[in-house]
Amino acid sequence: MKTWTDRLPQIPFPYRGLPAEGPWMTLEEAAARLGIGPYHLNVLTYVTHRIDLVRTTGTELAVTRAGVEAELAWRATASTGQKLRRLLKDILAAL
């Protein structure tokens, strides 16, 4: 049965065998790097598509390191107004 993840790019590595400091990271690593929990990371990836997902050789999903770094950079430089606008937009998108 096909799922929405079938459309994601596939990488040639298993989830637990991703290269260290490579272009991808596990969901747990990404959440820890961003200082957020798994639910918030799911919102960033599934709902808002701010961090790109890729499929591993198994059925697990991983994220791009570039997406996580871009999110960190945005959080460090965005004004309070920008963060509030983004929060409102994300809430509306999740409804």
Backbone atoms as SQL, in Angstrom:
CREATE TABLE atoms (id INTEGER PRIMARY KEY, chain TEXT, resi INTEGER, resn TEXT, atom TEXT, x REAL, y REAL, z REAL);
INSERT INTO atoms VALUES
  (1, 'A', 1, 'MET', 'N', 0.837, -1.181, 0.000),
  (2, 'A', 1, 'MET', 'CA', 0.000, 0.000, 0.000),
  (3, 'A', 1, 'MET', 'C', 0.883, 1.246, 0.000),
  (4, 'A', 2, 'LYS', 'N', 0.542, 2.178, -0.847),
  (5, 'A', 2, 'LYS', 'CA', 1.324, 3.409, -0.940),
  (6, 'A', 2, 'LYS', 'C', 0.914, 4.383, 0.156),
  (7, 'A', 3, 'THR', 'N', 1.899, 5.132, 0.629),
  (8, 'A', 3, 'THR', 'CA', 1.644, 6.160, 1.636),
  (9, 'A', 3, 'THR', 'C', 2.254, 7.466, 1.155),
  (10, 'A', 4, 'TRP', 'N', 2.020, 8.524, 1.887),
  (11, 'A', 4, 'TRP', 'CA', 2.571, 9.825, 1.505),
  (12, 'A', 4, 'TRP', 'C', 4.094, 9.835, 1.555),
  (13, 'A', 5, 'THR', 'N', 4.704, 8.951, 2.346),
  (14, 'A', 5, 'THR', 'CA', 6.161, 8.932, 2.441),
  (15, 'A', 5, 'THR', 'C', 6.821, 8.349, 1.195),
  (16, 'A', 6, 'ASP', 'N', 6.056, 7.671, 0.359),
  (17, 'A', 6, 'ASP', 'CA', 6.623, 7.120, -0.874),
  (18, 'A', 6, 'ASP', 'C', 7.117, 8.218, -1.809),
  (19, 'A', 7, 'ARG', 'N', 6.581, 9.409, -1.671),
  (20, 'A', 7, 'ARG', 'CA', 6.992, 10.530, -2.531),
  (21, 'A', 7, 'ARG', 'C', 8.262, 11.217, -2.045),
  (22, 'A', 8, 'LEU', 'N', 8.712, 10.901, -0.853),
  (23, 'A', 8, 'LEU', 'CA', 9.914, 11.538, -0.304),
  (24, 'A', 8, 'LEU', 'C', 11.170, 10.967, -0.959),
  (25, 'A', 9, 'PRO', 'N', 12.226, 11.774, -1.059),
  (26, 'A', 9, 'PRO', 'CA', 13.492, 11.243, -1.574),
  (27, 'A', 9, 'PRO', 'C', 14.019, 10.140, -0.662),
  (28, 'A', 10, 'GLN', 'N', 14.641, 9.136, -1.252),
  (29, 'A', 10, 'GLN', 'CA', 15.208, 8.044, -0.451),
  (30, 'A', 10, 'GLN', 'C', 16.724, 8.138, -0.444),
  (31, 'A', 11, 'ILE', 'N', 17.304, 7.879, 0.729),
  (32, 'A', 11, 'ILE', 'CA', 18.758, 7.892, 0.871),
  (33, 'A', 11, 'ILE', 'C', 19.245, 6.458, 1.063),
  (34, 'A', 12, 'PRO', 'N', 20.488, 6.177, 0.708),
  (35, 'A', 12, 'PRO', 'CA', 20.976, 4.789, 0.756),
  (36, 'A', 12, 'PRO', 'C', 21.536, 4.351, 2.101),
  (37, 'A', 13, 'PHE', 'N', 20.953, 4.806, 3.202),
  (38, 'A', 13, 'PHE', 'CA', 21.458, 4.451, 4.529),
  (39, 'A', 13, 'PHE', 'C', 20.308, 4.022, 5.424),
  (40, 'A', 14, 'PRO', 'N', 20.560, 3.101, 6.357),
  (41, 'A', 14, 'PRO', 'CA', 19.528, 2.782, 7.358),
  (42, 'A', 14, 'PRO', 'C', 19.447, 3.911, 8.381),
  (43, 'A', 15, 'TYR', 'N', 18.327, 4.000, 9.070),
  (44, 'A', 15, 'TYR', 'CA', 18.088, 5.075, 10.033),
  (45, 'A', 15, 'TYR', 'C', 19.180, 5.142, 11.099),
  (46, 'A', 16, 'ARG', 'N', 19.530, 4.009, 11.680),
  (47, 'A', 16, 'ARG', 'CA', 20.538, 3.996, 12.740),
  (48, 'A', 16, 'ARG', 'C', 21.963, 3.963, 12.183),
  (49, 'A', 17, 'GLY', 'N', 22.121, 3.964, 10.862),
  (50, 'A', 17, 'GLY', 'CA', 23.444, 3.935, 10.263),
  (51, 'A', 17, 'GLY', 'C', 23.767, 5.180, 9.459),
  (52, 'A', 18, 'LEU', 'N', 23.101, 6.297, 9.794),
  (53, 'A', 18, 'LEU', 'CA', 23.381, 7.538, 9.066),
  (54, 'A', 18, 'LEU', 'C', 24.803, 7.998, 9.358),
  (55, 'A', 19, 'PRO', 'N', 25.535, 8.483, 8.342),
  (56, 'A', 19, 'PRO', 'CA', 26.907, 8.925, 8.575),
  (57, 'A', 19, 'PRO', 'C', 26.959, 10.109, 9.550),
  (58, 'A', 20, 'ALA', 'N', 27.894, 10.055, 10.465),
  (59, 'A', 20, 'ALA', 'CA', 28.072, 11.162, 11.417),
  (60, 'A', 20, 'ALA', 'C', 28.464, 12.418, 10.643),
  (61, 'A', 21, 'GLU', 'N', 27.855, 13.528, 10.984),
  (62, 'A', 21, 'GLU', 'CA', 28.105, 14.820, 10.334),
  (63, 'A', 21, 'GLU', 'C', 27.800, 14.787, 8.841),
  (64, 'A', 22, 'GLY', 'N', 27.008, 13.811, 8.404),
  (65, 'A', 22, 'GLY', 'CA', 26.578, 13.740, 7.011),
  (66, 'A', 22, 'GLY', 'C', 25.429, 14.716, 6.768),
  (67, 'A', 23, 'PRO', 'N', 24.849, 14.703, 5.575),
  (68, 'A', 23, 'PRO', 'CA', 23.784, 15.652, 5.262),
  (69, 'A', 23, 'PRO', 'C', 22.421, 15.325, 5.874),
  (70, 'A', 24, 'TRP', 'N', 22.307, 14.222, 6.632),
  (71, 'A', 24, 'TRP', 'CA', 21.041, 13.841, 7.247),
  (72, 'A', 24, 'TRP', 'C', 21.242, 13.564, 8.725),
  (73, 'A', 25, 'MET', 'N', 20.155, 13.646, 9.481),
  (74, 'A', 25, 'MET', 'CA', 20.213, 13.298, 10.897),
  (75, 'A', 25, 'MET', 'C', 18.899, 12.640, 11.306),
  (76, 'A', 26, 'THR', 'N', 18.961, 11.879, 12.390),
  (77, 'A', 26, 'THR', 'CA', 17.760, 11.216, 12.882),
  (78, 'A', 26, 'THR', 'C', 16.813, 12.257, 13.478),
  (79, 'A', 27, 'LEU', 'N', 15.563, 11.858, 13.647),
  (80, 'A', 27, 'LEU', 'CA', 14.585, 12.757, 14.243),
  (81, 'A', 27, 'LEU', 'C', 14.961, 13.110, 15.680),
  (82, 'A', 28, 'GLU', 'N', 15.512, 12.143, 16.387),
  (83, 'A', 28, 'GLU', 'CA', 15.922, 12.391, 17.769),
  (84, 'A', 28, 'GLU', 'C', 17.067, 13.410, 17.821),
  (85, 'A', 29, 'GLU', 'N', 18.052, 13.263, 16.931),
  (86, 'A', 29, 'GLU', 'CA', 19.172, 14.217, 16.881),
  (87, 'A', 29, 'GLU', 'C', 18.674, 15.617, 16.538),
  (88, 'A', 30, 'ALA', 'N', 17.760, 15.700, 15.582),
  (89, 'A', 30, 'ALA', 'CA', 17.233, 17.000, 15.164),
  (90, 'A', 30, 'ALA', 'C', 16.492, 17.679, 16.309),
  (91, 'A', 31, 'ALA', 'N', 15.649, 16.933, 17.008),
  (92, 'A', 31, 'ALA', 'CA', 14.906, 17.508, 18.129),
  (93, 'A', 31, 'ALA', 'C', 15.860, 17.992, 19.218),
  (94, 'A', 32, 'ALA', 'N', 16.886, 17.199, 19.508),
  (95, 'A', 32, 'ALA', 'CA', 17.861, 17.600, 20.529),
  (96, 'A', 32, 'ALA', 'C', 18.629, 18.842, 20.089),
  (97, 'A', 33, 'ARG', 'N', 19.015, 18.900, 18.835),
  (98, 'A', 33, 'ARG', 'CA', 19.776, 20.049, 18.316),
  (99, 'A', 33, 'ARG', 'C', 18.943, 21.330, 18.386),
  (100, 'A', 34, 'LEU', 'N', 17.650, 21.200, 18.106),
  (101, 'A', 34, 'LEU', 'CA', 16.759, 22.362, 18.141),
  (102, 'A', 34, 'LEU', 'C', 16.260, 22.677, 19.550),
  (103, 'A', 35, 'GLY', 'N', 16.451, 21.741, 20.472),
  (104, 'A', 35, 'GLY', 'CA', 15.992, 21.958, 21.843),
  (105, 'A', 35, 'GLY', 'C', 14.481, 21.875, 21.968),
  (106, 'A', 36, 'ILE', 'N', 13.861, 21.000, 21.178),
  (107, 'A', 36, 'ILE', 'CA', 12.415, 20.844, 21.198),
  (108, 'A', 36, 'ILE', 'C', 12.077, 19.374, 21.383),
  (109, 'A', 37, 'GLY', 'N', 10.826, 19.099, 21.635),
  (110, 'A', 37, 'GLY', 'CA', 10.383, 17.722, 21.793),
  (111, 'A', 37, 'GLY', 'C', 9.963, 17.108, 20.462),
  (112, 'A', 38, 'PRO', 'N', 9.670, 15.819, 20.487),
  (113, 'A', 38, 'PRO', 'CA', 9.297, 15.132, 19.254),
  (114, 'A', 38, 'PRO', 'C', 8.010, 15.666, 18.620),
  (115, 'A', 39, 'TYR', 'N', 7.030, 16.074, 19.439),
  (116, 'A', 39, 'TYR', 'CA', 5.787, 16.600, 18.881),
  (117, 'A', 39, 'TYR', 'C', 6.054, 17.879, 18.087),
  (118, 'A', 40, 'HIS', 'N', 6.813, 18.791, 18.666),
  (119, 'A', 40, 'HIS', 'CA', 7.120, 20.057, 17.986),
  (120, 'A', 40, 'HIS', 'C', 7.905, 19.797, 16.694),
  (121, 'A', 41, 'LEU', 'N', 8.810, 18.834, 16.712),
  (122, 'A', 41, 'LEU', 'CA', 9.553, 18.492, 15.494),
  (123, 'A', 41, 'LEU', 'C', 8.595, 17.945, 14.434),
  (124, 'A', 42, 'ASN', 'N', 7.626, 17.141, 14.849),
  (125, 'A', 42, 'ASN', 'CA', 6.634, 16.638, 13.897),
  (126, 'A', 42, 'ASN', 'C', 5.864, 17.779, 13.251),
  (127, 'A', 43, 'VAL', 'N', 5.523, 18.788, 14.025),
  (128, 'A', 43, 'VAL', 'CA', 4.820, 19.945, 13.476),
  (129, 'A', 43, 'VAL', 'C', 5.708, 20.653, 12.454),
  (130, 'A', 44, 'LEU', 'N', 6.981, 20.840, 12.784),
  (131, 'A', 44, 'LEU', 'CA', 7.898, 21.510, 11.854),
  (132, 'A', 44, 'LEU', 'C', 8.080, 20.730, 10.557),
  (133, 'A', 45, 'THR', 'N', 8.001, 19.420, 10.610),
  (134, 'A', 45, 'THR', 'CA', 8.241, 18.619, 9.415),
  (135, 'A', 45, 'THR', 'C', 6.959, 18.276, 8.665),
  (136, 'A', 46, 'TYR', 'N', 5.962, 17.771, 9.357),
  (137, 'A', 46, 'TYR', 'CA', 4.760, 17.277, 8.695),
  (138, 'A', 46, 'TYR', 'C', 3.765, 18.384, 8.349),
  (139, 'A', 47, 'VAL', 'N', 3.567, 19.327, 9.240),
  (140, 'A', 47, 'VAL', 'CA', 2.538, 20.339, 9.038),
  (141, 'A', 47, 'VAL', 'C', 3.080, 21.535, 8.256),
  (142, 'A', 48, 'THR', 'N', 4.188, 22.098, 8.708),
  (143, 'A', 48, 'THR', 'CA', 4.688, 23.324, 8.088),
  (144, 'A', 48, 'THR', 'C', 5.728, 23.071, 7.005),
  (145, 'A', 49, 'HIS', 'N', 6.294, 21.877, 6.963),
  (146, 'A', 49, 'HIS', 'CA', 7.317, 21.511, 5.978),
  (147, 'A', 49, 'HIS', 'C', 8.533, 22.441, 6.022),
  (148, 'A', 50, 'ARG', 'N', 8.869, 22.916, 7.213),
  (149, 'A', 50, 'ARG', 'CA', 10.026, 23.800, 7.344),
  (150, 'A', 50, 'ARG', 'C', 11.348, 23.030, 7.332),
  (151, 'A', 51, 'ILE', 'N', 11.302, 21.767, 7.719),
  (152, 'A', 51, 'ILE', 'CA', 12.497, 20.927, 7.703),
  (153, 'A', 51, 'ILE', 'C', 12.203, 19.749, 6.789),
  (154, 'A', 52, 'ASP', 'N', 13.065, 19.517, 5.814),
  (155, 'A', 52, 'ASP', 'CA', 12.825, 18.472, 4.816),
  (156, 'A', 52, 'ASP', 'C', 13.027, 17.076, 5.383),
  (157, 'A', 53, 'LEU', 'N', 12.123, 16.186, 4.995),
  (158, 'A', 53, 'LEU', 'CA', 12.194, 14.779, 5.376),
  (159, 'A', 53, 'LEU', 'C', 12.749, 13.951, 4.225),
  (160, 'A', 54, 'VAL', 'N', 13.437, 12.868, 4.563),
  (161, 'A', 54, 'VAL', 'CA', 13.890, 11.882, 3.580),
  (162, 'A', 54, 'VAL', 'C', 13.591, 10.499, 4.137),
  (163, 'A', 55, 'ARG', 'N', 13.446, 9.513, 3.240),
  (164, 'A', 55, 'ARG', 'CA', 13.240, 8.131, 3.665),
  (165, 'A', 55, 'ARG', 'C', 14.592, 7.440, 3.745),
  (166, 'A', 56, 'THR', 'N', 14.758, 6.583, 4.732),
  (167, 'A', 56, 'THR', 'CA', 15.963, 5.762, 4.821),
  (168, 'A', 56, 'THR', 'C', 15.678, 4.436, 4.120),
  (169, 'A', 57, 'THR', 'N', 16.649, 3.518, 4.117),
  (170, 'A', 57, 'THR', 'CA', 16.440, 2.240, 3.443),
  (171, 'A', 57, 'THR', 'C', 15.347, 1.418, 4.097),
  (172, 'A', 58, 'GLY', 'N', 15.056, 1.667, 5.355),
  (173, 'A', 58, 'GLY', 'CA', 13.936, 1.000, 6.024),
  (174, 'A', 58, 'GLY', 'C', 12.683, 1.835, 5.838),
  (175, 'A', 59, 'THR', 'N', 11.820, 1.801, 6.817),
  (176, 'A', 59, 'THR', 'CA', 10.589, 2.587, 6.737),
  (177, 'A', 59, 'THR', 'C', 10.683, 3.886, 7.530),
  (178, 'A', 60, 'GLU', 'N', 11.811, 4.119, 8.198),
  (179, 'A', 60, 'GLU', 'CA', 11.948, 5.312, 9.032),
  (180, 'A', 60, 'GLU', 'C', 12.224, 6.553, 8.180),
  (181, 'A', 61, 'LEU', 'N', 11.967, 7.706, 8.800),
  (182, 'A', 61, 'LEU', 'CA', 12.233, 8.991, 8.163),
  (183, 'A', 61, 'LEU', 'C', 13.380, 9.672, 8.883),
  (184, 'A', 62, 'ALA', 'N', 14.148, 10.440, 8.133),
  (185, 'A', 62, 'ALA', 'CA', 15.227, 11.249, 8.695),
  (186, 'A', 62, 'ALA', 'C', 15.020, 12.676, 8.188),
  (187, 'A', 63, 'VAL', 'N', 15.791, 13.605, 8.689),
  (188, 'A', 63, 'VAL', 'CA', 15.682, 15.003, 8.261),
  (189, 'A', 63, 'VAL', 'C', 17.008, 15.472, 7.694),
  (190, 'A', 64, 'THR', 'N', 16.948, 16.538, 6.905),
  (191, 'A', 64, 'THR', 'CA', 18.184, 17.084, 6.346),
  (192, 'A', 64, 'THR', 'C', 18.861, 17.980, 7.379),
  (193, 'A', 65, 'ARG', 'N', 20.154, 17.861, 7.454),
  (194, 'A', 65, 'ARG', 'CA', 20.936, 18.708, 8.371),
  (195, 'A', 65, 'ARG', 'C', 20.808, 20.180, 7.976),
  (196, 'A', 66, 'ALA', 'N', 20.758, 20.443, 6.668),
  (197, 'A', 66, 'ALA', 'CA', 20.629, 21.827, 6.190),
  (198, 'A', 66, 'ALA', 'C', 19.324, 22.455, 6.670),
  (199, 'A', 67, 'GLY', 'N', 18.237, 21.672, 6.682),
  (200, 'A', 67, 'GLY', 'CA', 16.964, 22.182, 7.164),
  (201, 'A', 67, 'GLY', 'C', 17.003, 22.522, 8.648),
  (202, 'A', 68, 'VAL', 'N', 17.658, 21.674, 9.419),
  (203, 'A', 68, 'VAL', 'CA', 17.780, 21.922, 10.860),
  (204, 'A', 68, 'VAL', 'C', 18.638, 23.167, 11.103),
  (205, 'A', 69, 'GLU', 'N', 19.734, 23.300, 10.377),
  (206, 'A', 69, 'GLU', 'CA', 20.604, 24.471, 10.545),
  (207, 'A', 69, 'GLU', 'C', 19.894, 25.757, 10.118),
  (208, 'A', 70, 'ALA', 'N', 19.093, 25.686, 9.049),
  (209, 'A', 70, 'ALA', 'CA', 18.332, 26.861, 8.611),
  (210, 'A', 70, 'ALA', 'C', 17.314, 27.268, 9.670),
  (211, 'A', 71, 'GLU', 'N', 16.684, 26.283, 10.293),
  (212, 'A', 71, 'GLU', 'CA', 15.727, 26.575, 11.364),
  (213, 'A', 71, 'GLU', 'C', 16.431, 27.220, 12.558),
  (214, 'A', 72, 'LEU', 'N', 17.599, 26.712, 12.909),
  (215, 'A', 72, 'LEU', 'CA', 18.371, 27.314, 14.008),
  (216, 'A', 72, 'LEU', 'C', 18.746, 28.759, 13.695),
  (217, 'A', 73, 'ALA', 'N', 19.175, 28.998, 12.470),
  (218, 'A', 73, 'ALA', 'CA', 19.558, 30.360, 12.069),
  (219, 'A', 73, 'ALA', 'C', 18.357, 31.296, 12.115),
  (220, 'A', 74, 'TRP', 'N', 17.206, 30.825, 11.645),
  (221, 'A', 74, 'TRP', 'CA', 16.009, 31.662, 11.674),
  (222, 'A', 74, 'TRP', 'C', 15.634, 32.000, 13.112),
  (223, 'A', 75, 'ARG', 'N', 15.671, 31.005, 13.987),
  (224, 'A', 75, 'ARG', 'CA', 15.316, 31.243, 15.390),
  (225, 'A', 75, 'ARG', 'C', 16.257, 32.234, 16.052),
  (226, 'A', 76, 'ALA', 'N', 17.516, 32.230, 15.650),
  (227, 'A', 76, 'ALA', 'CA', 18.500, 33.128, 16.259),
  (228, 'A', 76, 'ALA', 'C', 18.358, 34.566, 15.766),
  (229, 'A', 77, 'THR', 'N', 17.822, 34.769, 14.574),
  (230, 'A', 77, 'THR', 'CA', 17.791, 36.114, 13.995),
  (231, 'A', 77, 'THR', 'C', 16.400, 36.715, 13.863),
  (232, 'A', 78, 'ALA', 'N', 15.353, 35.949, 14.017),
  (233, 'A', 78, 'ALA', 'CA', 13.991, 36.459, 13.826),
  (234, 'A', 78, 'ALA', 'C', 13.584, 37.368, 14.978),
  (235, 'A', 79, 'SER', 'N', 12.865, 38.412, 14.627),
  (236, 'A', 79, 'SER', 'CA', 12.351, 39.318, 15.651),
  (237, 'A', 79, 'SER', 'C', 11.152, 38.674, 16.342),
  (238, 'A', 80, 'THR', 'N', 10.724, 39.266, 17.434),
  (239, 'A', 80, 'THR', 'CA', 9.563, 38.752, 18.154),
  (240, 'A', 80, 'THR', 'C', 8.319, 38.805, 17.272),
  (241, 'A', 81, 'GLY', 'N', 8.184, 39.866, 16.504),
  (242, 'A', 81, 'GLY', 'CA', 7.044, 39.989, 15.595),
  (243, 'A', 81, 'GLY', 'C', 7.041, 38.887, 14.545),
  (244, 'A', 82, 'GLN', 'N', 8.204, 38.589, 13.995),
  (245, 'A', 82, 'GLN', 'CA', 8.298, 37.518, 13.002),
  (246, 'A', 82, 'GLN', 'C', 7.927, 36.168, 13.620),
  (247, 'A', 83, 'LYS', 'N', 8.372, 35.953, 14.833),
  (248, 'A', 83, 'LYS', 'CA', 8.056, 34.692, 15.502),
  (249, 'A', 83, 'LYS', 'C', 6.565, 34.580, 15.787),
  (250, 'A', 84, 'LEU', 'N', 5.923, 35.672, 16.194),
  (251, 'A', 84, 'LEU', 'CA', 4.488, 35.654, 16.457),
  (252, 'A', 84, 'LEU', 'C', 3.694, 35.431, 15.174),
  (253, 'A', 85, 'ARG', 'N', 4.090, 36.091, 14.079),
  (254, 'A', 85, 'ARG', 'CA', 3.414, 35.884, 12.792),
  (255, 'A', 85, 'ARG', 'C', 3.542, 34.432, 12.345),
  (256, 'A', 86, 'ARG', 'N', 4.721, 33.874, 12.515),
  (257, 'A', 86, 'ARG', 'CA', 4.938, 32.486, 12.124),
  (258, 'A', 86, 'ARG', 'C', 4.102, 31.537, 12.982),
  (259, 'A', 87, 'LEU', 'N', 4.021, 31.808, 14.276),
  (260, 'A', 87, 'LEU', 'CA', 3.219, 30.988, 15.167),
  (261, 'A', 87, 'LEU', 'C', 1.754, 31.004, 14.746),
  (262, 'A', 88, 'LEU', 'N', 1.219, 32.180, 14.454),
  (263, 'A', 88, 'LEU', 'CA', -0.173, 32.295, 14.019),
  (264, 'A', 88, 'LEU', 'C', -0.377, 31.536, 12.696),
  (265, 'A', 89, 'LYS', 'N', 0.534, 31.698, 11.778),
  (266, 'A', 89, 'LYS', 'CA', 0.437, 31.008, 10.483),
  (267, 'A', 89, 'LYS', 'C', 0.478, 29.491, 10.679),
  (268, 'A', 90, 'ASP', 'N', 1.346, 29.002, 11.567),
  (269, 'A', 90, 'ASP', 'CA', 1.449, 27.561, 11.830),
  (270, 'A', 90, 'ASP', 'C', 0.175, 27.027, 12.481),
  (271, 'A', 91, 'ILE', 'N', -0.408, 27.801, 13.388),
  (272, 'A', 91, 'ILE', 'CA', -1.651, 27.374, 14.038),
  (273, 'A', 91, 'ILE', 'C', -2.756, 27.238, 13.001),
  (274, 'A', 92, 'LEU', 'N', -2.867, 28.220, 12.132),
  (275, 'A', 92, 'LEU', 'CA', -3.894, 28.177, 11.094),
  (276, 'A', 92, 'LEU', 'C', -3.666, 27.023, 10.125),
  (277, 'A', 93, 'ALA', 'N', -2.419, 26.726, 9.816),
  (278, 'A', 93, 'ALA', 'CA', -2.107, 25.631, 8.905),
  (279, 'A', 93, 'ALA', 'C', -2.441, 24.274, 9.528),
  (280, 'A', 94, 'ALA', 'N', -2.335, 24.183, 10.839),
  (281, 'A', 94, 'ALA', 'CA', -2.590, 22.917, 11.525),
  (282, 'A', 94, 'ALA', 'C', -4.082, 22.619, 11.673),
  (283, 'A', 95, 'LEU', 'N', -4.914, 23.617, 11.494),
  (284, 'A', 95, 'LEU', 'CA', -6.372, 23.429, 11.672),
  (285, 'A', 95, 'LEU', 'C', -6.990, 22.692, 10.521);
